[in-house]
Structures are given as C-alpha cells and as structure tokens.
Amino acid sequence: LKALDQAGRKYRIAYGSPSLAGLLAAVQGGLAISVVTKDTIANGCRHAMPSDGLPSIKSVYIDLRFQPGNRSDVVSVFGGFIAKGLGIVI
C-alpha cells in the first residue's frame, strides 16, 4: 500500500484474509490483486509485469509462527513443507 501511495496510485481494499488461500481465491475470482512471493503460482493468477503499471515493491515478509515451547517433529516438518511451498526459509 505504501508503494501505491508513493506512486500516487488510487486503490481500495476490496478484501482481506489471514490466509494465502483466501487471498488467491479473491484474485482468481477477479476481485483483487495481491502481493505474493515470487515462487507462488496459482491457477488463474499471474505475476505483475512492468507493463501493468504497478509500482515495484522492496520486500514482502511472511511470518510462519510456532507456539512457544517444545516443537514436535511433526510440526517442524509441516512448517518446513509450508515454507517450501511459499518459497521462504525458516
């Protein structure tokens, strides 16, 4: 949003979701655009190109949070699976 503001680009927030699946559903339905990692690929979606006229952004950070305390091997492996799917390092 900061990049859009700095570019003087008007926008409105049409949808918000704490889940990637929810964001992608809005994009796939033609309701919105969203910021995702460069490795995120979804049917019916594409990454923006310079010719789209959108401002470039610096970095996007995605948090993968675990409950404090002892983490089981299952949770660690599942967290790694999610991180790999999103193209992030934990």
C-alpha positions in Angstrom: 0.0 0.0 0.0 2.9 2.3 0.7 4.3 1.8 -2.8 0.8 2.6 -4.3 0.6 5.7 -2.1 4.0 6.9 -3.1 3.2 6.4 -6.8 0.0 8.4 -6.4 -1.9 5.3 -7.5 -5.5 5.2 -6.3 -6.7 1.9 -4.8 -9.3 0.5 -2.4 -9.0 -2.5 -0.1 -11.6 -4.9 -1.5 -10.8 -8.0 0.6 -8.6 -9.1 3.4 -7.7 -12.5 4.7 -5.1 -14.0 7.0 -4.7 -17.0 4.7 -2.9 -17.2 1.3 -5.7 -19.4 0.0 -8.3 -16.7 0.8 -6.2 -14.1 -1.0 -5.7 -16.2 -4.0 -9.4 -17.0 -4.2 -10.2 -13.3 -4.4 -7.5 -12.9 -7.1 -8.8 -15.9 -9.0 -12.3 -14.5 -8.8 -11.2 -11.3 -10.4 -12.0 -9.3 -7.2 -8.4 -8.2 -6.3 -4.7 -8.2 -6.8 -2.4 -9.3 -4.1 1.2 -9.4 -3.2 2.7 -12.9 -3.1 6.2 -14.4 -3.1 7.9 -14.8 -6.5 7.5 -18.6 -6.1 3.8 -18.5 -5.5 2.0 -20.0 -8.5 -1.8 -20.5 -8.7 -4.2 -21.4 -11.5 -5.8 -18.3 -13.0 -3.2 -15.9 -11.5 0.0 -14.4 -12.8 2.7 -12.1 -11.5 2.6 -8.4 -12.4 4.8 -7.2 -15.2 6.3 -3.7 -15.5 3.8 -3.1 -18.4 1.0 -3.4 -15.8 1.9 0.0 -14.4 2.1 -1.1 -10.8 4.9 0.3 -8.7 7.7 -2.0 -7.7 8.0 -3.1 -4.0 11.0 -3.7 -1.9 10.3 -6.9 0.0 7.4 -8.8 1.4 7.8 -10.6 4.6 5.7 -13.6 5.6 5.8 -14.9 9.1 5.4 -18.6 9.9 4.8 -18.7 13.7 5.0 -21.6 16.0 3.6 -21.8 19.5 6.4 -21.2 22.1 7.8 -24.3 23.8 8.9 -27.7 22.6 8.0 -28.1 19.0 7.3 -31.7 17.8 9.0 -33.2 14.8 5.6 -33.3 13.0 5.1 -29.6 13.5 8.7 -28.8 12.3 8.3 -31.0 9.2 4.9 -29.4 8.4 6.3 -25.9 8.9 9.1 -26.8 6.5 6.5 -28.0 4.0 4.6 -24.8 4.2 7.7 -22.7 4.0 8.9 -24.6 0.9 5.6 -24.1 -0.8 5.8 -20.4 -0.2 9.4 -20.2 -1.2 10.6 -18.9 2.2 13.3 -20.1 4.5 12.7 -20.8 8.2 
